[in-house]
Amino acid sequence: MSVDTVNREKFMPFEILTLHDTTWQIDATVTKKVEAEEVANQMLSEPGVTGVRIVLDNVLIAKSIDQLEDEDIIFEKLKEAGQEKIFINDIDEAPDCSVAQDLLLTPSRKAINRLFRRYLDKNNITAIEALHNSKELKRVMDADALVPSAIAKVSKLQADPELGNANERRDTLFEFVQAITEDARKAEEKPLPKIDSTNFDQSVATIDGMSQGDDFEHLLNAAITKQLIDIRDWWGKLVQSIELGEAAQDSRGVAAIDRFIADILMNNSVIQDLLGDQTDLGSAIIKMLDLSSGSLELGNIEDMQSGSIEETKAKLNQLLGSSALLESSQILTERVSQQIGGSAALSKTGEEGERERFDAILDRLVISDGVKGGGELAQAILERQTRIINKGGLTGLKEAVTTLVSGLSSPARKIAFLLSLGESKKGIEQLGEHIAAQIDHLFLEPTSLNSMVVTNLPPNQKMQQVTASFHQIEKSDLEADKKQQIMTKLDDLLFTYIEESKIIEKIDNAQRPMHLRALMLVGMCQEEMLPKGRASEIPRNIIAAHIKDPDFNNQLVAQVENADEKDKVINRFQAQLKRAQISV
């Protein structure tokens, strides 16, 4: 190796890989080799990490982690067998359960998944399975004082500092654990039906008949646990759960499968298998977002090999796209939030690549009717933006808000972000006045509708964007007076735009066929085009005048030649009238 090569390597980016169970992942990037080895050794001492490697950044651009060969690895160190000890993870919040059964609810299971992540991954078991199986509950109770340690962390979080009642809260949580252990034991003694894809709904009905009072959901979870608990690999659990989800028609059964899949998706190896090899973090986030909404572009399932990763991914994508797995979708979105708010680069190609990846993520997250993931994700977006502009403190946060809002392409997306950010921790504690000022600037200062939207858009898209903003303000938690002020201003801008642009005159031109005129006019009366108010009264009044004519139906289809098409036009117009709540 030449001196130039050695010198060049000294300052090239080094990727530090960490081994978790059997999976390698990128955890840090360092520019100097000496520092990289120091960081790698520090990471090896962390709980859950069983090995570290260092490779050059450009190697991982050319090939995936699983394709690395010995000559690609600059440094490697593994822990000795038996060196690893399982610890409870730290958390900064936990739901305040009031009864034992609250431990089984979604917020509690999320906290349990975070606390016991290392234990669950090592034993290939989900939180929901452990909570519904008395043997697994006993096993975790006996494991290195994990449960007492977890309870101590949670009770400290939930104790009132003025009352100093951490010990009292700890005793209550221990009682809750004993209660759910007893519930699990009783459920296992019942003759629960076997759960499989051929009789899932029938089994749900049988369990419904067996349940007494409010224990149906617990018994259903226990029955599904019996089916999954002996599958001791994460991917196998996912495949089986998806099969049950495809078979389920009963909404209660679908909701139960959603809970199990959500817990499975907490495991890193499952996510990595679902995402496959990605060029960078930004690409992985985009793919995860598409999967969470069921919009991942995949091939035809019928053409995929049965039982393959691609087939499983496609089936999960379908279930997520049908809105059947709301909790699972939320888990993926929360993972995205953590990645966006983190410090790892989205791209490996510098500032330009970082911006491109960030914009692509924003396109999927910030849409015209809200921010997917709400306040938590809006805050993660803001934190990423502060890193991009490289400014900290309150000044950096405010500049990041302004930069983000100005870069979003429509007023509906701008207000979606601002309203969601206002619900976040930073929005409430630090940015309330700045967000309010941004909203005033966005909606109360414009003198025309064209000054709020991209001017070269077609008129219908301009009105739709402003109307979407109107509806977001209408359903927001803004103060009533402020809300009414903005809604009135938007209605006035829409009214003035319709008057000055002569849209109605262009649409309701006597030279046009009546069916085209009528359908376009009634289209303007739809909720998504114009909100109820002065603006929407313009097309509504004209439609009302037309339909008062006794011969209107004949006029409507006078220039439609095909008899079948005449009926379709009339039916379509009547359906649009009904949707716009215009009485004939």
VOKOL-569777 format. One line per field, with one value per residue (C-alpha): x, y, z. Coordinates in Angstrom, 2 decimals. Layout:
xx: (X / ...)
yy: (Y / ...)
zz: (Z / ...)
***
This chain:
xx: (0.00 / 1.46 / 2.02 / -0.64 / -3.13 / -2.41 / -2.78 / -5.99 / -7.43 / -6.64 / -9.26 / -11.85 / -15.19 / -15.19 / -18.44 / -18.68 / -20.86 / -22.28 / -23.48 / -26.85 / -27.63 / -26.95 / -27.48 / -24.87 / -25.97 / -24.34 / -24.19 / -21.69 / -19.48 / -16.03 / -13.47 / -10.22 / -9.17 / -7.72 / -10.93 / -12.97 / -11.24 / -11.81 / -15.52 / -15.84 / -14.34 / -16.71 / -19.68 / -18.55 / -18.99 / -22.65 / -25.39 / -26.81 / -23.68 / -21.75 / -19.30 / -17.93 / -16.39 / -14.90 / -15.13 / -14.54 / -17.62 / -17.11 / -17.13 / -20.71 / -21.74 / -20.55 / -21.93 / -24.32 / -23.37 / -24.08 / -21.74 / -18.63 / -15.52 / -12.49 / -10.46 / -13.23 / -12.99 / -10.34 / -11.01 / -13.16 / -13.68 / -16.20 / -17.24 / -16.32 / -19.08 / -20.93 / -19.77 / -23.17 / -25.60 / -29.16 / -30.13 / -33.33 / -33.33 / -33.89 / -37.12 / -38.21 / -41.98 / -44.50 / -48.32 / -49.83 / -51.77 / -54.66 / -55.60 / -53.64 / -55.30 / -53.87 / -50.50 / -51.89 / -52.95 / -51.00 / -49.25 / -48.08 / -46.85 / -44.82 / -43.13 / -42.58 / -41.10 / -38.62 / -37.73 / -37.33 / -36.06 / -32.84 / -34.63 / -37.36 / -34.90 / -32.67 / -35.59 / -37.46 / -40.69 / -43.02 / -44.27 / -47.88 / -46.98 / -45.07 / -47.98 / -50.46 / -48.42 / -47.85 / -44.75 / -43.10 / -44.09 / -42.49 / -39.38 / -38.87 / -39.58 / -36.70 / -34.31 / -31.60 / -34.06 / -35.27 / -38.85 / -37.89 / -35.43 / -38.09 / -40.66 / -38.14 / -37.50 / -41.20 / -42.21 / -39.49 / -40.82 / -44.41 / -43.83 / -44.89 / -41.65 / -43.51 / -45.12 / -42.12 / -44.40 / -42.10 / -42.21 / -45.99 / -46.12 / -43.60 / -45.76 / -48.82 / -46.98 / -45.82 / -49.45 / -50.44 / -47.80 / -49.06 / -52.62 / -51.84 / -49.80 / -52.85 / -55.06 / -52.68 / -52.73 / -56.54 / -56.70 / -54.30 / -56.57 / -59.54 / -60.26 / -59.52 / -60.04 / -56.99 / -56.32 / -55.44 / -56.23 / -58.96 / -61.22 / -60.10 / -63.45 / -65.17 / -62.62 / -63.24 / -66.97 / -66.27 / -64.12 / -66.85 / -69.25 / -66.77 / -65.99 / -67.54 / -67.81 / -64.79 / -62.27 / -62.94 / -59.93 / -57.64 / -58.84 / -58.43 / -54.89 / -54.16 / -55.44 / -53.29 / -50.32 / -50.70 / -50.40 / -47.33 / -45.29 / -43.59 / -42.42 / -39.05 / -37.95 / -39.23 / -39.81 / -41.81 / -44.05 / -44.61 / -45.46 / -47.96 / -49.55 / -49.97 / -51.63 / -54.10 / -54.62 / -55.50 / -58.02 / -59.69 / -62.98 / -64.24 / -63.00 / -62.11 / -59.87 / -58.23 / -57.54 / -55.97 / -53.65 / -52.73 / -51.53 / -49.32 / -47.84 / -47.17 / -45.12 / -43.25 / -42.33 / -40.51 / -37.70 / -34.84 / -34.10 / -37.69 / -37.48 / -34.15 / -35.54 / -38.59 / -36.55 / -33.76 / -30.51 / -30.81 / -28.29 / -28.64 / -30.77 / -33.00 / -33.89 / -34.70 / -36.96 / -38.81 / -39.35 / -40.58 / -43.01 / -44.36 / -44.76 / -46.52 / -49.19 / -49.35 / -48.10 / -44.80 / -44.30 / -43.90 / -44.58 / -47.57 / -47.93 / -49.02 / -45.63 / -43.65 / -42.19 / -44.42 / -43.03 / -40.39 / -39.49 / -40.89 / -44.24 / -44.50 / -43.59 / -46.23 / -48.92 / -48.06 / -48.11 / -51.65 / -52.88 / -51.36 / -52.87 / -56.34 / -56.10 / -56.58 / -53.32 / -53.51 / -51.31 / -48.68 / -48.63 / -48.15 / -45.18 / -43.47 / -44.20 / -42.77 / -39.61 / -39.38 / -39.77 / -36.79 / -34.64 / -35.59 / -35.00 / -31.65 / -28.22 / -27.34 / -27.03 / -29.91 / -27.59 / -24.00 / -23.62 / -23.28 / -25.54 / -27.32 / -28.19 / -29.30 / -31.70 / -33.11 / -33.77 / -35.34 / -37.65 / -38.75 / -39.53 / -41.50 / -43.56 / -44.77 / -45.21 / -46.66 / -49.80 / -52.79 / -54.83 / -52.21 / -48.81 / -48.58 / -47.47 / -48.79 / -46.85 / -44.10 / -43.15 / -43.49 / -40.96 / -38.62 / -38.84 / -37.99 / -34.99 / -33.68 / -34.10 / -32.08 / -29.22 / -29.49 / -29.25 / -26.74 / -28.23 / -29.13 / -31.12 / -34.45 / -33.13 / -32.29 / -35.70 / -37.51 / -35.41 / -35.99 / -39.78 / -39.69 / -37.48 / -39.68 / -42.93 / -41.56 / -40.39 / -43.73 / -45.61 / -49.14 / -50.90 / -52.62 / -49.27 / -47.90 / -50.78 / -50.73 / -47.14 / -47.70 / -50.77 / -49.05 / -45.90 / -48.07 / -49.12 / -45.53 / -43.49 / -41.28 / -44.33 / -46.08 / -43.06 / -40.96 / -42.57 / -46.20 / -45.83 / -43.68 / -46.15 / -49.04 / -47.12 / -46.44 / -50.15 / -51.11 / -48.50 / -49.75 / -53.49 / -54.22 / -51.64 / -52.27 / -54.27 / -55.22 / -55.63 / -52.91 / -50.38 / -50.99 / -50.57 / -48.36 / -49.69 / -49.46 / -51.80 / -55.23 / -58.06 / -59.60 / -56.29 / -55.82 / -59.27 / -58.76 / -55.51 / -57.02 / -60.17 / -58.06 / -56.41 / -59.86 / -60.94 / -57.74 / -58.26 / -61.90 / -61.06 / -58.01 / -57.69 / -56.99 / -58.90 / -62.45 / -61.97 / -58.71 / -60.23 / -63.24 / -61.03 / -58.92 / -61.89 / -63.66 / -60.50 / -60.09 / -63.73 / -63.34 / -60.22 / -62.02 / -65.05 / -62.90 / -60.91 / -64.08 / -65.47 / -62.30 / -61.21 / -64.68 / -64.58 / -68.35 / -68.85 / -66.35 / -68.00 / -71.64 / -71.23 / -74.38 / -72.21 / -71.21 / -73.36 / -75.53 / -74.23 / -70.65 / -71.73 / -73.88 / -71.28 / -68.53 / -70.78 / -71.89 / -68.25 / -67.45 / -70.08 / -68.28 / -66.76 / -63.20 / -63.50 / -65.15 / -66.15 / -69.65 / -69.75 / -69.93 / -67.70 / -69.64 / -72.96 / -72.00 / -72.09 / -74.84 / -77.18 / -76.59 / -77.19 / -80.36 / -81.61 / -80.94 / -82.66 / -85.79 / -86.51 / -89.11 / -87.36 / -83.89 / -83.31 / -84.03 / -81.72 / -79.06 / -78.75 / -79.87 / -76.42 / -75.65 / -76.32 / -76.14 / -79.29 / -77.33 / -74.93 / -77.88 / -78.89 / -75.29 / -75.05 / -78.31 / -77.31 / -73.86 / -75.33 / -77.90 / -75.19 / -73.07 / -76.07 / -76.66 / -72.99 / -73.02 / -76.22 / -78.21 / -81.89 / -83.73)
yy: (0.00 / 3.38 / 6.31 / 8.28 / 5.47 / 5.29 / 9.05 / 9.07 / 6.29 / 8.23 / 10.83 / 8.88 / 8.21 / 4.96 / 3.13 / 1.40 / -1.72 / -3.32 / -6.89 / -7.42 / -11.12 / -12.28 / -8.95 / -6.36 / -2.73 / 0.67 / 2.67 / 5.49 / 7.27 / 8.59 / 10.34 / 9.17 / 5.56 / 6.02 / 7.63 / 4.92 / 2.18 / 4.10 / 4.54 / 0.89 / -0.31 / 1.94 / 0.52 / -3.04 / -2.35 / -1.37 / -3.84 / -5.71 / -5.28 / -8.53 / -7.42 / -4.42 / -3.91 / -0.95 / -0.64 / 2.20 / 4.20 / 3.62 / -0.16 / -0.01 / 2.10 / -0.65 / -3.64 / -4.49 / -5.37 / -9.07 / -9.12 / -7.94 / -10.09 / -10.37 / -7.89 / -5.27 / -5.31 / -2.97 / -3.83 / -6.46 / -7.45 / -9.84 / -10.39 / -13.71 / -16.27 / -15.70 / -12.10 / -10.70 / -9.89 / -8.70 / -5.32 / -3.31 / -0.32 / 3.19 / 4.98 / 8.57 / 8.01 / 5.27 / 5.17 / 5.53 / 2.26 / 2.36 / -1.34 / -4.50 / -4.99 / -1.65 / -3.42 / -5.25 / -2.12 / -0.65 / 2.21 / -0.18 / -2.79 / -0.11 / 0.75 / -2.94 / -3.48 / -0.67 / -1.79 / -5.50 / -5.18 / -7.13 / -9.93 / -10.24 / -10.30 / -12.86 / -15.18 / -14.57 / -13.67 / -10.69 / -8.65 / -9.61 / -13.32 / -12.98 / -11.10 / -13.85 / -16.91 / -17.68 / -19.80 / -16.97 / -14.49 / -16.71 / -17.11 / -13.37 / -12.90 / -15.30 / -13.69 / -11.53 / -9.43 / -7.85 / -7.30 / -5.64 / -3.45 / -2.44 / -1.75 / 0.37 / 2.49 / 2.97 / 3.68 / 6.32 / 7.96 / 7.92 / 8.90 / 12.32 / 14.08 / 16.06 / 12.98 / 10.71 / 7.73 / 5.70 / 2.70 / 2.77 / 2.88 / 0.03 / -2.17 / -1.42 / -2.38 / -5.66 / -6.40 / -5.70 / -8.14 / -10.83 / -10.19 / -10.56 / -13.69 / -15.18 / -14.12 / -15.83 / -19.02 / -19.09 / -18.52 / -21.41 / -23.73 / -22.97 / -25.19 / -22.41 / -23.34 / -23.77 / -20.70 / -21.20 / -19.61 / -22.12 / -21.42 / -18.09 / -16.31 / -19.43 / -19.56 / -15.90 / -16.64 / -19.64 / -17.52 / -14.89 / -17.55 / -18.65 / -15.17 / -13.77 / -10.04 / -8.19 / -11.04 / -11.68 / -9.76 / -11.42 / -14.91 / -14.17 / -12.90 / -16.04 / -18.30 / -16.57 / -16.71 / -20.51 / -20.61 / -18.37 / -18.98 / -22.14 / -20.37 / -19.23 / -17.02 / -13.55 / -14.01 / -17.18 / -15.30 / -12.59 / -15.08 / -16.90 / -13.65 / -12.33 / -15.62 / -15.20 / -11.54 / -12.46 / -15.02 / -12.76 / -11.09 / -10.41 / -6.92 / -8.13 / -10.81 / -8.32 / -5.96 / -8.82 / -9.77 / -6.11 / -6.15 / -9.18 / -7.86 / -4.49 / -6.21 / -8.29 / -5.11 / -3.90 / -6.33 / -4.84 / -7.99 / -8.13 / -4.52 / -5.15 / -8.20 / -6.22 / -3.28 / -5.28 / -3.63 / 0.16 / 2.66 / 4.95 / 5.79 / 8.14 / 5.36 / 3.02 / 5.64 / 6.26 / 2.55 / 2.17 / 5.05 / 3.48 / 0.15 / 1.78 / 3.15 / 0.02 / 1.91 / 0.09 / -0.62 / -4.38 / -6.89 / -9.17 / -11.50 / -14.34 / -14.19 / -14.42 / -17.58 / -19.03 / -18.35 / -15.92 / -12.70 / -10.74 / -12.53 / -11.94 / -8.29 / -7.92 / -9.52 / -7.26 / -4.29 / -5.24 / -5.53 / -2.17 / -0.60 / -1.81 / 0.16 / -3.13 / -2.80 / 0.67 / -0.16 / -1.83 / 1.19 / 3.41 / 1.35 / 1.77 / 5.51 / 5.85 / 4.07 / 6.54 / 9.39 / 8.13 / 7.86 / 11.30 / 12.95 / 11.17 / 12.38 / 9.80 / 11.19 / 10.50 / 10.32 / 9.35 / 11.94 / 15.14 / 18.14 / 17.88 / 14.23 / 15.01 / 17.68 / 15.40 / 12.59 / 14.98 / 16.47 / 13.00 / 12.13 / 15.37 / 14.58 / 11.40 / 12.73 / 16.21 / 16.02 / 18.29 / 16.92 / 16.49 / 15.12 / 11.37 / 10.59 / 13.89 / 16.10 / 13.60 / 13.25 / 16.98 / 17.56 / 14.94 / 16.76 / 20.02 / 18.46 / 17.17 / 20.63 / 22.25 / 19.90 / 20.75 / 24.50 / 23.75 / 26.10 / 25.28 / 26.79 / 28.57 / 30.73 / 27.61 / 26.07 / 29.19 / 29.46 / 25.77 / 26.26 / 29.20 / 27.33 / 24.23 / 26.15 / 28.20 / 25.03 / 23.20 / 23.46 / 24.38 / 26.29 / 23.05 / 21.33 / 24.40 / 24.58 / 20.79 / 21.00 / 24.04 / 22.57 / 19.22 / 20.92 / 22.95 / 19.65 / 18.51 / 19.00 / 21.67 / 23.30 / 23.61 / 24.53 / 26.70 / 27.56 / 28.49 / 32.21 / 31.59 / 29.05 / 31.48 / 34.21 / 31.85 / 30.98 / 34.69 / 35.39 / 32.48 / 33.25 / 36.75 / 38.79 / 37.67 / 40.13 / 37.61 / 33.89 / 33.86 / 35.11 / 31.95 / 29.31 / 28.50 / 30.87 / 28.51 / 25.92 / 25.36 / 27.24 / 24.09 / 23.09 / 26.59 / 26.49 / 22.93 / 23.88 / 26.87 / 24.90 / 22.09 / 24.73 / 26.01 / 22.54 / 22.02 / 25.31 / 24.40 / 21.13 / 22.52 / 23.40 / 27.05 / 29.56 / 30.06 / 33.75 / 33.12 / 30.15 / 32.19 / 35.08 / 32.84 / 30.93 / 34.19 / 35.52 / 32.35 / 32.43 / 36.08 / 35.29 / 32.43 / 34.63 / 37.41 / 34.94 / 33.46 / 36.93 / 38.41 / 35.35 / 35.00 / 31.24 / 30.89 / 32.79 / 30.51 / 27.36 / 28.35 / 29.48 / 28.94 / 27.72 / 24.67 / 21.51 / 21.69 / 18.41 / 19.73 / 23.03 / 21.36 / 18.76 / 21.38 / 23.69 / 20.96 / 19.91 / 23.38 / 22.84 / 19.83 / 20.15 / 19.60 / 22.35 / 25.18 / 25.37 / 26.43 / 30.21 / 33.17 / 31.56 / 28.31 / 30.17 / 31.48 / 28.09 / 26.80 / 29.62 / 29.04 / 25.28 / 25.98 / 28.27 / 25.64 / 22.74 / 24.80 / 24.63 / 21.83 / 20.82 / 20.73 / 16.96 / 17.07 / 20.05 / 18.26 / 15.39 / 17.15 / 16.93 / 13.43 / 11.10 / 7.61 / 6.63 / 4.64 / 7.53 / 9.87 / 7.79 / 7.74 / 11.54 / 12.04 / 9.54 / 11.09 / 14.60 / 13.48 / 11.74 / 14.90 / 16.99 / 14.67 / 14.73 / 18.53 / 18.49 / 20.38 / 19.45 / 19.09)
zz: (0.00 / -1.02 / 1.35 / -0.55 / -0.08 / 3.66 / 4.05 / 2.04 / 4.22 / 7.37 / 6.53 / 4.55 / 6.25 / 8.24 / 8.99 / 12.37 / 12.29 / 15.42 / 15.81 / 17.51 / 17.93 / 14.32 / 12.57 / 11.63 / 11.33 / 10.76 / 13.97 / 13.39 / 10.86 / 11.81 / 9.61 / 11.26 / 11.68 / 15.19 / 16.41 / 14.66 / 16.68 / 19.91 / 19.13 / 18.10 / 21.38 / 23.31 / 21.39 / 22.10 / 25.82 / 25.34 / 26.29 / 23.30 / 21.17 / 20.67 / 18.00 / 16.09 / 12.66 / 10.81 / 7.03 / 4.62 / 3.66 / -0.07 / 0.45 / 1.79 / -1.17 / -3.50 / -1.57 / 1.25 / 4.83 / 4.21 / 1.19 / 3.05 / 2.66 / 4.94 / 2.88 / 3.28 / 7.08 / 8.53 / 12.18 / 13.91 / 17.53 / 19.09 / 22.70 / 24.25 / 24.80 / 28.05 / 28.21 / 27.30 / 30.08 / 29.47 / 30.86 / 30.98 / 28.63 / 29.90 / 28.99 / 29.58 / 29.80 / 30.57 / 30.62 / 34.07 / 34.39 / 36.85 / 36.72 / 35.94 / 32.54 / 31.39 / 31.11 / 28.07 / 26.19 / 23.29 / 25.16 / 27.90 / 25.41 / 23.63 / 26.94 / 27.72 / 24.26 / 24.88 / 28.41 / 27.60 / 24.01 / 24.63 / 26.50 / 23.89 / 20.98 / 22.64 / 23.37 / 20.09 / 21.79 / 21.52 / 24.46 / 23.78 / 23.83 / 27.11 / 28.70 / 27.82 / 28.75 / 32.44 / 31.78 / 29.86 / 32.54 / 35.19 / 33.04 / 32.68 / 36.41 / 37.13 / 34.62 / 36.25 / 38.25 / 35.01 / 36.18 / 39.50 / 37.60 / 35.04 / 37.75 / 39.64 / 36.53 / 35.81 / 39.41 / 39.63 / 36.47 / 37.72 / 41.35 / 42.52 / 43.61 / 46.26 / 47.79 / 47.37 / 46.66 / 44.39 / 46.77 / 46.82 / 43.01 / 42.81 / 45.06 / 42.91 / 39.71 / 41.29 / 42.17 / 38.55 / 37.28 / 39.65 / 38.49 / 34.78 / 35.54 / 37.24 / 34.31 / 31.90 / 34.00 / 34.04 / 30.26 / 29.63 / 31.63 / 29.37 / 26.32 / 23.86 / 20.20 / 17.99 / 15.87 / 12.23 / 8.88 / 7.97 / 10.94 / 12.33 / 12.37 / 13.70 / 16.55 / 17.30 / 17.57 / 19.84 / 22.15 / 22.19 / 23.46 / 26.15 / 27.43 / 30.54 / 30.92 / 29.58 / 29.11 / 25.38 / 24.11 / 26.67 / 25.71 / 22.00 / 22.59 / 24.66 / 21.88 / 19.24 / 21.62 / 21.81 / 18.01 / 17.79 / 20.94 / 19.72 / 16.56 / 17.86 / 15.00 / 14.26 / 10.55 / 11.15 / 13.59 / 11.00 / 8.23 / 10.47 / 11.70 / 8.15 / 7.16 / 10.00 / 9.11 / 5.52 / 6.77 / 9.35 / 8.47 / 11.98 / 12.91 / 16.42 / 14.97 / 12.62 / 15.54 / 17.51 / 14.64 / 14.31 / 17.94 / 17.31 / 14.06 / 15.72 / 18.42 / 15.83 / 13.93 / 17.06 / 16.18 / 14.12 / 12.14 / 10.85 / 9.65 / 7.96 / 6.15 / 5.04 / 3.76 / 2.16 / 1.11 / 0.88 / -0.44 / 2.58 / 5.61 / 3.62 / 1.17 / 4.06 / 5.67 / 2.41 / 1.91 / 5.50 / 5.01 / 1.82 / 3.61 / 6.57 / 4.22 / 2.07 / -0.98 / -1.46 / -5.17 / -5.51 / -8.23 / -8.66 / -5.67 / -7.93 / -9.66 / -6.42 / -4.98 / -2.27 / 1.20 / -0.07 / 1.71 / -1.24 / -1.04 / 2.71 / 2.22 / -0.51 / 1.66 / 4.60 / 2.24 / 1.15 / 4.74 / 5.65 / 2.54 / 3.51 / 6.80 / 8.67 / 10.61 / 12.16 / 15.15 / 12.97 / 10.68 / 13.70 / 14.91 / 11.54 / 11.57 / 15.09 / 13.97 / 11.09 / 13.57 / 15.59 / 12.46 / 11.12 / 14.47 / 14.89 / 13.89 / 11.22 / 7.70 / 5.32 / 2.31 / 1.60 / -1.16 / 0.85 / 1.35 / -2.00 / -1.41 / 2.14 / 0.86 / -1.85 / 0.61 / 3.11 / 0.48 / -0.61 / 3.02 / 3.48 / 0.36 / 2.01 / 5.54 / 5.13 / 3.01 / 2.48 / 5.37 / 8.06 / 9.07 / 9.25 / 12.79 / 14.18 / 16.58 / 17.38 / 13.74 / 13.06 / 15.84 / 14.36 / 11.01 / 12.76 / 14.52 / 11.19 / 9.65 / 12.46 / 11.61 / 7.92 / 8.60 / 11.39 / 13.97 / 17.56 / 20.37 / 20.11 / 17.25 / 15.27 / 15.95 / 14.77 / 11.62 / 10.94 / 11.22 / 8.83 / 6.36 / 6.43 / 5.96 / 3.06 / 1.33 / 1.44 / -1.84 / -0.76 / 2.04 / 3.06 / 3.65 / 5.43 / 7.91 / 8.33 / 9.51 / 11.74 / 13.45 / 14.06 / 15.33 / 17.71 / 19.35 / 19.92 / 23.08 / 21.50 / 19.95 / 23.29 / 25.41 / 23.09 / 19.78 / 20.48 / 19.71 / 16.62 / 15.23 / 15.82 / 13.99 / 11.07 / 10.83 / 10.82 / 8.13 / 6.06 / 6.17 / 7.43 / 5.52 / 1.87 / -0.23 / -2.92 / -3.35 / -6.00 / -3.43 / -1.36 / -4.07 / -7.03 / -9.69 / -12.67 / -11.13 / -12.74 / -10.96 / -9.49 / -7.82 / -6.40 / -4.82 / -3.55 / -1.80 / -0.03 / 0.83 / 2.32 / 4.52 / 5.53 / 6.68 / 8.65 / 10.46 / 11.04 / 12.82 / 14.66 / 18.33 / 17.62 / 19.73 / 18.42 / 17.56 / 15.69 / 13.90 / 12.73 / 11.67 / 9.42 / 7.99 / 7.10 / 5.44 / 3.35 / 2.27 / 1.27 / -0.78 / -2.55 / -3.22 / -4.68 / -6.79 / -8.32 / -9.05 / -10.54 / -12.56 / -14.16 / -13.56 / -13.38 / -16.63 / -18.36 / -17.01 / -17.46 / -21.03 / -23.11 / -25.99 / -23.95 / -23.64 / -20.51 / -19.08 / -19.05 / -17.51 / -14.85 / -13.84 / -13.53 / -11.51 / -9.13 / -8.87 / -7.52 / -4.81 / -3.35 / 0.12 / -1.10 / -3.74 / -1.77 / 1.90 / 2.79 / 2.76 / 0.40 / -2.22 / -2.52 / -2.69 / -6.14 / -7.95 / -5.63 / -6.60 / -10.30 / -9.95 / -7.97 / -10.73 / -13.40 / -11.64 / -10.98 / -14.72 / -15.20 / -18.43 / -16.87 / -17.16 / -20.89 / -21.28 / -19.24 / -21.74 / -24.90 / -26.46 / -25.22 / -28.18 / -26.61 / -24.66 / -22.05 / -21.63 / -20.97 / -17.95 / -16.68 / -16.92 / -15.02 / -12.32 / -11.96 / -11.67 / -9.09 / -7.04 / -7.09 / -6.03 / -3.09 / -2.10 / -2.18 / -0.09 / -2.73 / -2.68 / -5.98)
***
